[in-house]
Amino acid sequence: MDSRATTPPVSRRERNKQRVRERLYSAAVELFVEKGYDHTSIDEIAERADVARGTFFNYFQRKEDIIGAWGERRRAALVTGLDANGAFNPGSVAQLQQCMAVLVRINQEEPQLTTAMLIAWVKAGRPILEEPYVAEVFARIVDSGVQQGELSPGMSPISVGNVLRDVYLGALYRWAHQPTDATGSLAEELQQILRLLLEGMTAPARR
């Protein structure tokens, strides 16, 4: 039986709510890019979205919640990208490389938005409160590599996942503050970091 046949259609009221939410989100991120997070007010977001100020609070409790919505979209894009690339198929080193490549693509698709939202994310204190989703993705891949014997059995997948997440965010911050003509360096730095972690920093013993 086709499961889609049992899915109830979305009501007109729900579609309208989704459209208003999308208008508010789009208006907010456009203004964050143009003016910066701190210099954008809820009144300006509502005006850009062509709704009353009170309507904003029907969809977002605070301006900061726009950042959460941005994060949710990035997580969805990561899941879609990993599924499209078969990132959880056997071969953990290749999987880690694919995961980094998907993250690079997500950030480089809208570099100005990424930079503006990273600044907003930091100012809102989100790095401290951030859900460790990317770390968990890395940890799943590492755990698969350990189980297959491709990676060292003595390490903790979640610890390695946290390290990979941290170095990814560090590279992302540096990239976001570079000139726009240097965007290609994000992929280079992340792949170099990955090679460094996989191969180690110790030079081969001299004979």
N, CA, C and O of each residue as an XYZ file, in Angstrom:
828
protein
N       0.839     -1.210      0.000
C       0.000      0.000      0.000
C       0.863      1.245      0.000
O       1.855      1.312      0.727
N       0.506      2.215     -0.791
C       1.265      3.462     -0.861
C       0.971      4.299      0.382
O      -0.161      4.733      0.595
N       2.018      4.524      1.213
C       1.821      5.268      2.465
C       1.394      6.708      2.212
O       0.768      7.337      3.065
N       1.737      7.226      1.035
C       1.372      8.615      0.741
C      -0.134      8.800      0.674
O      -0.642      9.897      0.907
N      -0.864      7.704      0.350
C      -2.315      7.805      0.214
C      -2.973      8.045      1.569
O      -4.082      8.575      1.632
N      -2.290      7.655      2.666
C      -2.874      7.804      3.991
C      -2.500      9.126      4.653
O      -3.000      9.439      5.733
N      -1.629      9.900      4.018
C      -1.206     11.175      4.591
C      -2.279     12.227      4.350
O      -2.613     12.513      3.200
N      -2.825     12.807      5.416
C      -3.886     13.806      5.217
C      -3.333     15.061      4.536
O      -2.199     15.460      4.804
N      -4.115     15.676      3.668
C      -3.648     16.888      2.996
C      -3.485     18.035      3.988
O      -4.189     18.119      4.994
N      -2.544     18.908      3.677
C      -2.320     20.081      4.526
C      -3.451     21.072      4.290
O      -3.766     21.400      3.146
N      -4.055     21.545      5.362
C      -5.191     22.453      5.229
C      -4.737     23.810      4.707
O      -3.560     24.162      4.780
N      -5.699     24.564      4.177
C      -5.399     25.908      3.684
C      -4.861     26.788      4.808
O      -3.933     27.571      4.607
N      -5.455     26.650      5.992
C      -5.003     27.448      7.147
C      -3.540     27.133      7.483
O      -2.753     28.035      7.770
N      -3.192     25.855      7.445
C      -1.814     25.468      7.756
C      -0.858     25.963      6.672
O       0.256     26.390      6.976
N      -1.283     25.908      5.422
C      -0.440     26.414      4.331
C      -0.199     27.908      4.494
O       0.913     28.392      4.277
N      -1.243     28.637      4.876
C      -1.081     30.076      5.095
C      -0.110     30.355      6.238
O       0.713     31.267      6.151
N      -0.209     29.571      7.307
C       0.713     29.728      8.439
C       2.147     29.459      7.999
O       3.062     30.180      8.398
N       2.349     28.441      7.190
C       3.688     28.120      6.708
C       4.248     29.251      5.845
O       5.434     29.573      5.910
N       3.367     29.845      5.033
C       3.815     30.950      4.174
C       4.212     32.173      5.002
O       5.209     32.831      4.706
N       3.433     32.473      6.037
C       3.754     33.618      6.890
C       5.065     33.372      7.635
O       5.908     34.266      7.722
N       5.236     32.190      8.161
C       6.473     31.854      8.862
C       7.681     31.993      7.925
O       8.732     32.500      8.315
N       7.504     31.531      6.687
C       8.597     31.619      5.718
C       8.905     33.080      5.383
O      10.069     33.449      5.226
N       7.868     33.908      5.274
C       8.086     35.331      4.996
C       8.847     35.987      6.131
O       9.764     36.775      5.896
N       8.472     35.668      7.358
C       9.157     36.236      8.522
C      10.612     35.782      8.579
O      11.508     36.587      8.831
N      10.842     34.508      8.348
C      12.209     33.986      8.372
C      13.048     34.651      7.276
O      14.161     35.107      7.535
N      12.514     34.704      6.059
C      13.255     35.293      4.940
C      13.545     36.766      5.187
O      14.649     37.237      4.917
N      12.562     37.490      5.699
C      12.754     38.901      5.999
C      13.849     39.089      7.036
O      14.688     39.979      6.904
N      13.843     38.255      8.066
C      14.823     38.375      9.143
C      16.235     38.126      8.638
O      17.135     38.921      8.910
N      16.447     37.034      7.906
C      17.816     36.726      7.481
C      18.307     37.739      6.446
O      19.498     38.050      6.402
N      17.409     38.251      5.624
C      17.804     39.311      4.681
C      18.302     40.540      5.450
O      19.320     41.132      5.091
N      17.589     40.913      6.491
C      17.979     42.082      7.281
C      19.259     41.811      8.067
O      20.075     42.718      8.233
N      19.451     40.593      8.550
C      20.686     40.267      9.258
C      21.890     40.434      8.331
O      22.944     40.910      8.753
N      21.726     40.040      7.067
C      22.805     40.197      6.091
C      23.039     41.674      5.798
O      24.184     42.120      5.721
N      21.955     42.437      5.635
C      22.069     43.849      5.261
C      22.564     44.732      6.406
O      23.416     45.598      6.209
N      22.014     44.501      7.618
C      22.253     45.434      8.723
C      23.004     44.829      9.901
O      23.547     45.553     10.735
N      23.033     43.515      9.970
C      23.607     42.852     11.125
C      22.522     42.466     12.124
O      21.475     43.108     12.191
N      22.773     41.429     12.889
C      21.800     40.910     13.849
C      21.437     41.951     14.903
O      20.259     42.169     15.185
N      22.455     42.597     15.488
C      22.211     43.555     16.567
C      21.408     44.765     16.113
O      20.661     45.346     16.900
N      21.556     45.147     14.853
C      20.921     46.373     14.351
C      19.590     46.117     13.653
O      19.028     47.012     13.023
N      19.097     44.898     13.768
C      17.799     44.557     13.180
C      16.775     44.388     14.288
O      16.994     43.625     15.229
N      15.660     45.095     14.183
C      14.615     45.004     15.205
C      13.479     44.102     14.726
O      13.339     43.833     13.533
N      12.685     43.650     15.667
C      11.510     42.845     15.324
C      10.525     43.666     14.502
O       9.870     43.136     13.604
N      10.416     44.968     14.807
C       9.537     45.834     14.013
C       9.961     45.832     12.544
O       9.122     45.759     11.646
N      11.262     45.912     12.313
C      11.752     45.927     10.927
C      11.496     44.595     10.235
O      11.169     44.565      9.049
N      11.641     43.498     10.963
C      11.365     42.177     10.383
C       9.895     42.077      9.985
O       9.569     41.618      8.891
N       9.014     42.511     10.883
C       7.578     42.458     10.592
C       7.227     43.344      9.401
O       6.428     42.962      8.547
N       7.826     44.525      9.353
C       7.550     45.434      8.234
C       8.024     44.833      6.919
O       7.307     44.885      5.919
N       9.234     44.259      6.911
C       9.754     43.635      5.689
C       8.869     42.458      5.253
O       8.677     42.226      4.059
N       8.338     41.724      6.227
C       7.476     40.579      5.905
C       6.040     40.992      5.607
O       5.226     40.167      5.192
N       5.727     42.288      5.823
C       4.395     42.832      5.567
C       3.346     42.185      6.464
O       2.276     41.775      6.013
N       3.688     42.107      7.758
C       2.732     41.610      8.755
C       2.771     42.546      9.965
O       3.686     43.359     10.098
N       1.778     42.427     10.841
C       1.775     43.216     12.068
C       2.862     42.719     13.015
O       3.257     41.554     12.964
N       3.342     43.615     13.880
C       4.411     43.241     14.807
C       4.016     42.043     15.672
O       4.828     41.149     15.911
N       2.785     42.030     16.130
C       2.333     40.937     16.974
C       2.343     39.584     16.269
O       2.455     38.545     16.919
N       2.227     39.594     14.948
C       2.241     38.343     14.194
C       3.574     37.623     14.356
O       3.626     36.393     14.375
N       4.651     38.397     14.471
C       5.971     37.798     14.655
C       5.956     36.820     15.822
O       6.505     35.723     15.724
N       5.326     37.217     16.929
C       5.361     36.421     18.151
C       4.439     35.195     18.089
O       4.472     34.341     18.976
N       3.629     35.119     17.049
C       2.852     33.905     16.837
C       3.720     32.766     16.297
O       3.347     31.594     16.360
N       4.891     33.143     15.764
C       5.760     32.161     15.124
C       7.129     32.035     15.798
O       7.726     30.959     15.802
N       7.618     33.129     16.362
C       8.914     33.136     17.029
C       8.777     33.900     18.346
O       8.261     35.018     18.361
N       9.227     33.315     19.434
C       9.113     34.001     20.725
C      10.080     35.173     20.825
O       9.767     36.201     21.425
N      11.264     35.004     20.230
C      12.297     36.037     20.306
C      12.999     36.141     18.960
O      12.883     35.249     18.119
N      13.721     37.228     18.764
C      14.518     37.365     17.544
C      15.539     36.238     17.453
O      15.857     35.768     16.360
N      16.047     35.812     18.592
C      17.051     34.752     18.643
C      16.545     33.441     18.040
O      17.338     32.624     17.572
N      15.221     33.241     18.052
C      14.666     31.996     17.522
C      14.864     31.863     16.018
O      14.807     30.757     15.481
N      15.097     32.979     15.335
C      15.421     32.920     13.912
C      16.718     32.139     13.718
O      16.853     31.384     12.755
N      17.665     32.320     14.628
C      18.938     31.607     14.545
C      18.707     30.110     14.684
O      19.327     29.309     13.984
N      17.802     29.733     15.601
C      17.467     28.325     15.752
C      16.856     27.747     14.494
O      17.155     26.614     14.117
N      15.993     28.524     13.836
C      15.374     28.064     12.593
C      16.429     27.885     11.507
O      16.364     26.944     10.716
N      17.404     28.797     11.475
C      18.519     28.680     10.522
C      19.306     27.397     10.784
O      19.659     26.681      9.846
N      19.577     27.109     12.042
C      20.296     25.894     12.394
C      19.545     24.641     11.996
O      20.148     23.677     11.525
N      18.226     24.646     12.184
C      17.412     23.492     11.807
C      17.481     23.246     10.296
O      17.520     22.098      9.853
N      17.494     24.307      9.523
C      17.574     24.154      8.072
C      18.934     23.590      7.665
O      19.026     22.778      6.743
N      19.973     24.018      8.347
C      21.308     23.497      8.044
C      21.393     22.007      8.400
O      22.003     21.228      7.669
N      20.787     21.619      9.514
C      20.801     20.201      9.873
C      20.059     19.373      8.832
O      20.506     18.290      8.453
N      18.923     19.888      8.374
C      18.152     19.175      7.346
C      18.964     19.067      6.050
O      18.939     18.033      5.382
N      19.684     20.143      5.698
C      20.504     20.118      4.489
C      21.644     19.116      4.623
O      22.015     18.460      3.649
N      22.205     18.995      5.836
C      23.277     18.025      6.057
C      22.750     16.602      5.900
O      23.387     15.773      5.250
N      21.594     16.315      6.488
C      20.995     14.977      6.367
C      20.726     14.650      4.900
O      21.035     13.553      4.436
N      20.145     15.612      4.171
C      19.845     15.396      2.755
C      21.119     15.149      1.963
O      21.175     14.254      1.120
N      22.150     15.957      2.245
C      23.410     15.809      1.536
C      24.086     14.482      1.816
O      24.641     13.865      0.907
N      24.048     14.038      3.058
C      24.656     12.754      3.416
C      23.901     11.596      2.778
O      24.509     10.643      2.290
N      22.577     11.684      2.785
C      21.770     10.630      2.162
C      22.059     10.552      0.666
O      22.163      9.463      0.100
N      22.186     11.711      0.035
C      22.425     11.748     -1.409
C      23.789     11.167     -1.759
O      23.969     10.589     -2.830
N      24.757     11.327     -0.839
C      26.111     10.847     -1.100
C      26.369      9.460     -0.508
O      27.471      8.926     -0.634
N      25.355      8.877      0.137
C      25.542      7.567      0.748
C      26.621      7.575      1.803
O      27.450      6.666      1.858
N      26.618      8.612      2.655
C      27.732      8.823      3.577
C      27.820      7.795      4.689
O      28.819      7.762      5.409
N      26.803      6.954      4.853
C      26.896      5.940      5.892
C      27.086      4.544      5.302
O      26.835      3.538      5.967
N      27.531      4.495      4.052
C      27.921      3.233      3.465
C      29.308      2.853      3.971
O      29.999      3.709      4.522
N      29.744      1.601      3.807
C      31.048      1.187      4.320
C      32.189      2.047      3.784
O      32.155      2.511      2.644
N      33.198      2.250      4.627
C      34.356      3.052      4.251
C      34.386      4.344      5.020
O      34.032      5.391      4.477
N      34.809      4.303      6.299
C      34.640      5.457      7.178
C      35.482      6.661      6.778
O      35.036      7.796      6.945
N      36.691      6.445      6.253
C      37.520      7.581      5.843
C      36.825      8.339      4.717
O      36.754      9.567      4.741
N      36.319      7.614      3.744
C      35.579      8.256      2.645
C      34.337      8.951      3.168
O      33.971     10.018      2.674
N      33.680      8.361      4.163
C      32.486      8.969      4.743
C      32.817     10.300      5.403
O      32.080     11.272      5.239
N      33.915     10.354      6.146
C      34.321     11.601      6.790
C      34.638     12.663      5.749
O      34.292     13.832      5.924
N      35.294     12.264      4.671
C      35.599     13.214      3.595
C      34.321     13.734      2.955
O      34.213     14.922      2.650
N      33.342     12.836      2.748
C      32.062     13.244      2.166
C      31.313     14.190      3.093
O      30.713     15.168      2.646
N      31.354     13.892      4.389
C      30.656     14.744      5.354
C      31.240     16.148      5.340
O      30.498     17.131      5.330
N      32.568     16.249      5.337
C      33.210     17.562      5.263
C      32.825     18.275      3.970
O      32.581     19.482      3.976
N      32.768     17.535      2.861
C      32.416     18.142      1.574
C      30.994     18.679      1.592
O      30.732     19.749      1.043
N      30.066     17.949      2.217
C      28.682     18.418      2.318
C      28.615     19.688      3.159
O      27.903     20.627      2.803
N      29.346     19.727      4.270
C      29.367     20.920      5.124
C      29.926     22.122      4.370
O      29.418     23.235      4.500
N      30.964     21.892      3.591
C      31.535     22.978      2.787
C      30.490     23.524      1.822
O      30.319     24.738      1.707
N      29.788     22.621      1.123
C      28.795     23.059      0.145
C      27.674     23.859      0.792
O      27.235     24.870      0.243
N      27.209     23.414      1.958
C      26.139     24.123      2.657
C      26.559     25.560      2.962
O      25.773     26.491      2.787
N      27.798     25.736      3.419
C      28.270     27.070      3.783
C      28.568     27.942      2.573
O      28.346     29.152      2.606
N      29.072     27.327      1.503
C      29.458     28.127      0.343
C      28.284     28.460     -0.568
O      28.408     29.324     -1.436
N      27.159     27.799     -0.389
C      25.990     28.127     -1.215
C      25.500     29.546     -0.938
O      25.052     30.235     -1.855
N      25.581     29.990      0.317
C      25.154     31.343      0.694
C      26.192     31.938      1.653
O      25.936     32.040      2.853
N      27.349     32.328      1.138
C      28.441     32.765      2.025
C      28.105     33.992      2.860
O      28.490     34.064      4.027
N      27.392     34.963      2.284
C      27.053     36.167      3.049
C      26.090     35.839      4.181
O      26.221     36.369      5.284
N      25.123     34.966      3.912
C      24.185     34.564      4.947
C      24.904     33.769      6.027
O      24.655     33.972      7.216
N      25.788     32.871      5.628
C      26.540     32.091      6.608
C      27.319     33.003      7.538
O      27.297     32.818      8.755
N      28.014     33.997      6.968
C      28.810     34.914      7.784
C      27.925     35.706      8.744
O      28.236     35.821      9.930
N      26.826     36.248      8.231
C      25.925     37.048      9.075
C      25.325     36.212     10.190
O      25.207     36.680     11.323
N      24.943     34.977      9.882
C      24.303     34.141     10.885
C      25.299     33.584     11.888
O      24.944     33.353     13.044
N      26.535     33.365     11.468
C      27.558     32.944     12.425
C      27.801     34.034     13.464
O      27.932     33.755     14.656
N      27.860     35.281     12.993
C      28.035     36.404     13.918
C      26.851     36.464     14.886
O      27.040     36.631     16.091
N      25.632     36.327     14.360
C      24.443     36.338     15.210
C      24.471     35.170     16.191
O      24.113     35.325     17.359
N      24.893     34.007     15.716
C      24.951     32.789     16.525
C      25.876     32.976     17.718
O      25.550     32.579     18.837
N      27.049     33.594     17.467
C      28.007     33.833     18.547
C      27.460     34.866     19.532
O      27.553     34.674     20.745
N      26.893     35.953     19.022
C      26.386     37.013     19.893
C      25.218     36.532     20.751
O      25.004     37.032     21.856
N      24.472     35.566     20.241
C      23.341     35.040     21.000
C      23.762     33.936     21.976
O      22.921     33.367     22.672
N      25.065     33.636     22.024
C      25.553     32.617     22.940
C      25.280     31.202     22.500
O      25.350     30.285     23.317
N      24.972     30.993     21.236
C      24.615     29.661     20.767
C      25.770     28.650     20.768
O      25.504     27.463     20.957
N      27.038     29.047     20.568
C      28.097     28.023     20.618
C      28.121     27.258     21.936
O      28.484     26.082     21.966
N      27.736     27.919     23.024
C      27.720     27.256     24.325
C      26.524     26.312     24.429
O      26.624     25.243     25.032
N      25.398     26.706     23.843
C      24.159     25.940     23.967
C      23.902     25.017     22.789
O      22.899     24.303     22.769
N      24.802     25.023     21.799
C      24.552     24.328     20.541
C      24.317     22.843     20.735
O      25.070     22.179     21.446
N      23.276     22.318     20.105
C      23.045     20.881     20.129
C      24.152     20.200     19.333
O      24.474     20.640     18.229
N      24.737     19.139     19.870
C      25.928     18.541     19.234
C      25.584     17.653     18.037
O      26.066     16.525     17.938
N      24.744     18.168     17.125
C      24.286     17.328     16.030
C      25.434     16.931     15.099
O      25.563     15.760     14.744
N      26.261     17.889     14.706
C      27.359     17.587     13.795
C      28.330     16.621     14.459
O      28.838     15.708     13.809
N      28.593     16.818     15.762
C      29.471     15.899     16.492
C      28.903     14.485     16.467
O      29.654     13.518     16.342
N      27.587     14.360     16.585
C      26.963     13.042     16.577
C      27.090     12.381     15.205
O      27.275     11.167     15.115
N      26.991     13.171     14.145
C      27.161     12.622     12.796
C      28.578     12.089     12.640
O      28.782     10.968     12.176
N      29.557     12.902     13.031
C      30.941     12.443     12.966
C      31.134     11.185     13.818
O      31.810     10.247     13.396
N      30.547     11.166     15.002
C      30.718     10.028     15.905
C      30.152      8.744     15.299
O      30.734      7.671     15.452
N      29.024      8.861     14.617
C      28.440      7.680     13.974
C      29.388      7.109     12.921
O      29.553      5.894     12.812
N      30.000      7.992     12.157
C      30.923      7.543     11.123
C      32.157      6.895     11.756
O      32.610      5.841     11.311
N      32.693      7.535     12.795
C      33.873      6.994     13.478
C      33.552      5.640     14.096
O      34.348      4.706     13.994
N      32.400      5.529     14.730
C      32.006      4.261     15.342
C      31.929      3.153     14.298
O      32.345      2.022     14.548
N      31.395      3.488     13.126
C      31.340      2.512     12.038
C      32.748      2.075     11.637
O      32.990      0.895     11.388
N      33.685      3.045     11.576
C      35.064      2.717     11.217
C      35.746      1.844     12.248
O      36.525      0.955     11.905
N      35.451      2.100     13.522
C      36.009      1.271     14.595
C      35.465     -0.143     14.500
O      36.223     -1.105     14.615
N      34.155     -0.283     14.289
C      33.534     -1.599     14.197
C      34.080     -2.409     13.024
O      34.195     -3.632     13.105
N      34.416     -1.719     11.935
C      34.930     -2.391     10.743
C      36.434     -2.639     10.817
O      36.999     -3.300      9.945
N      37.088     -2.108     11.860
C      38.522     -2.279     11.977
C      39.335     -1.313     11.150
O      40.551     -1.469     11.038
N      38.683     -0.306     10.562
C      39.402      0.671      9.743
C      40.047      1.745     10.603
O      41.066      2.317     10.216
N      39.466      2.029     11.769
C      39.990      3.026     12.689
C      40.377      2.365     14.002
O      39.903      1.275     14.323
N      41.240      3.031     14.758
C      41.770      2.477     15.997
C      40.659      2.125     16.979
O      39.763      2.939     17.204
N      40.696      0.930     17.570
C      39.638      0.520     18.499
C      39.725      1.192     19.864
O      38.791      1.094     20.659
N      40.837      1.875     20.147
C      41.023      2.434     21.472
C      40.436      3.809     21.694
O      40.587      4.371     22.779
N      39.763      4.373     20.689
C      39.254      5.732     20.857
C      37.748      5.755     21.076
O      37.031      4.814     20.735
N      37.292      6.864     21.657
C      35.866      7.076     21.898
C      35.263      7.803     20.700
O      35.675      8.926     20.407
N      34.292      7.199     19.992
C      33.692      7.869     18.836
C      33.126      9.246     19.164
O      33.296     10.180     18.380
N      32.448      9.392     20.323
C      31.854     10.699     20.623
C      32.936     11.730     20.917
O      32.769     12.903     20.583
N      34.059     11.312     21.543
C      35.153     12.251     21.789
C      35.768     12.719     20.472
O      36.045     13.904     20.291
N      35.976     11.774     19.557
C      36.514     12.136     18.244
C      35.509     13.002     17.485
O      35.889     13.946     16.793
N      34.224     12.672     17.622
C      33.196     13.490     16.978
C      33.213     14.923     17.479
O      33.046     15.857     16.695
N      33.414     15.107     18.788
C      33.493     16.459     19.351
C      34.713     17.206     18.823
O      34.634     18.397     18.521
N      35.848     16.501     18.711
C      37.059     17.131     18.180
C      36.840     17.574     16.735
O      37.196     18.692     16.362
N      36.256     16.699     15.932
C      35.999     17.044     14.531
C      35.029     18.207     14.424
O      35.206     19.091     13.585
N      34.007     18.214     15.266
C      33.063     19.342     15.266
C      33.771     20.644     15.624
O      33.532     21.679     15.002
N      34.644     20.588     16.632
C      35.334     21.796     17.079
C      36.278     22.342     16.013
O      36.331     23.552     15.793
N      37.020     21.460     15.352
C      37.945     21.954     14.324
C      37.173     22.433     13.095
O      37.604     23.356     12.404
N      36.027     21.798     12.828
C      35.177     22.279     11.729
C      34.680     23.691     12.004
O      34.742     24.552     11.126
N      34.186     23.938     13.218
C      33.690     25.277     13.553
C      34.818     26.303     13.524
O      34.616     27.431     13.076
N      36.009     25.919     13.999
C      37.141     26.845     13.947
C      37.485     27.231     12.522
O      37.718     28.403     12.230
N      37.517     26.242     11.629
C      37.796     26.523     10.221
C      36.697     27.386      9.610
O      36.969     28.267      8.796
N      35.450     27.124     10.011
C      34.325     27.888      9.479
C      34.407     29.350      9.897
O      34.156     30.234      9.079
N      34.753     29.623     11.149
C      34.892     31.004     11.613
C      35.991     31.726     10.840
O      35.819     32.877     10.439
N      37.115     31.052     10.634
C      38.211     31.690      9.891
C      37.790     31.979      8.454
O      38.073     33.051      7.920
N      37.119     31.028      7.840
C      36.663     31.221      6.461
C      35.677     32.377      6.361
O      35.725     33.158      5.411
N      34.785     32.488      7.341
C      33.752     33.526      7.303
C      34.347     34.922      7.373
O      33.702     35.879      6.946
N      35.563     35.070      7.900
C      36.190     36.382      8.024
C      37.200     36.651      6.918
O      37.929     37.642      6.974
N      37.251     35.778      5.912
C      38.149     35.983      4.791
C      37.443     36.765      3.683
O      36.214     36.824      3.658
N      38.213     37.366      2.764
C      37.589     38.023      1.607
C      36.777     37.026      0.791
O      37.059     35.828      0.801
N      35.778     37.521      0.092
C      34.878     36.638     -0.661
C      35.594     35.856     -1.750
O      35.114     34.799     -2.160
N      36.729     36.348     -2.230
C      37.425     35.640     -3.301
C      38.295     34.506     -2.756
O      39.007     33.853     -3.518
N      38.243     34.268     -1.437
C      39.056     33.208     -0.847
C      38.204     32.062     -0.315
O      38.661     31.279      0.517
N      36.958     31.963     -0.799
C      36.031     30.986     -0.230
C      36.467     29.551     -0.458
O      36.089     28.665      0.309
N      37.257     29.301     -1.498
C      37.655     27.927     -1.774
C      38.545     27.322     -0.712
O      38.711     26.103     -0.676
N      39.123     28.139      0.158
C      40.063     27.626      1.149
C      39.380     26.822      2.247
O      40.062     26.087      2.961
N      38.070     26.928      2.413
C      37.381     26.172      3.451
C      37.514     24.678      3.193
O      37.823     23.917      4.110
N      37.287     24.253      1.972
C      37.408     22.838      1.640
C      38.836     22.359      1.837
O      39.063     21.271      2.367
N      39.800     23.170      1.411
C      41.199     22.786      1.540
C      41.586     22.618      3.006
O      42.253     21.649      3.369
N      41.165     23.564      3.850
C      41.547     23.494      5.257
C      40.899     22.304      5.942
O      41.556     21.608      6.717
N      39.620     22.056      5.672
C      38.945     20.948      6.328
C      39.526     19.598      5.919
O      39.676     18.704      6.752
N      39.850     19.454      4.641
C      40.434     18.185      4.212
C      41.842     18.011      4.780
O      42.249     16.893      5.098
N      42.588     19.115      4.908
C      43.917     19.042      5.507
C      43.822     18.654      6.986
O      44.603     17.835      7.471
N      42.866     19.244      7.690
C      42.646     18.899      9.101
C      42.289     17.427      9.228
O      42.783     16.739     10.122
N      41.439     16.945      8.344
C      41.022     15.548      8.396
C      42.212     14.618      8.160
O      42.376     13.618      8.859
N      43.043     14.956      7.166
C      44.234     14.138      6.919
C      45.152     14.138      8.135
O      45.710     13.104      8.501
N      45.304     15.297      8.753
C      46.170     15.421      9.917
C      45.684     14.529     11.057
O      46.481     13.849     11.704
N      44.385     14.535     11.296
C      43.834     13.727     12.376
C      43.925     12.240     12.068
O      44.162     11.429     12.963
N      43.737     11.883     10.805
C      43.761     10.475     10.436
C      45.183      9.910     10.392
O      45.411      8.754     10.749
N      46.134     10.736      9.953
C      47.501     10.256      9.786
C      48.379     10.556     10.990
O      49.409      9.911     11.185
N      47.976     11.535     11.803
C      48.784     11.901     12.968
C      49.834     12.944     12.611
O      50.099     13.201     11.436
N      50.423     13.537     13.636
C      51.415     14.598     13.442
C      52.843     14.109     13.615
O      53.779     14.862     13.346
N      53.036     12.890     14.050
C      54.380     12.378     14.298
C      55.047     11.994     12.986
O      54.476     11.258     12.182
N      56.249     12.492     12.774
C      56.996     12.164     11.575
C      57.476     10.725     11.645
O      57.736     10.222     12.738
N      57.602     10.041     10.497
C      58.114      8.667     10.493
C      59.513      8.607     11.105
O      60.310      9.529     10.933
N      59.803      7.541     11.807
C      61.124      7.375     12.426
C      62.195      7.288     11.360
O      62.026      6.617     10.342
N      63.311      7.981     11.608
C      64.433      7.932     10.667
C      65.250      6.651     10.872
O      65.498      6.225     12.000
N      65.645      6.075      9.791
C      66.451      4.848      9.866
C      67.953      5.188      9.839
O      68.791      4.287      9.893
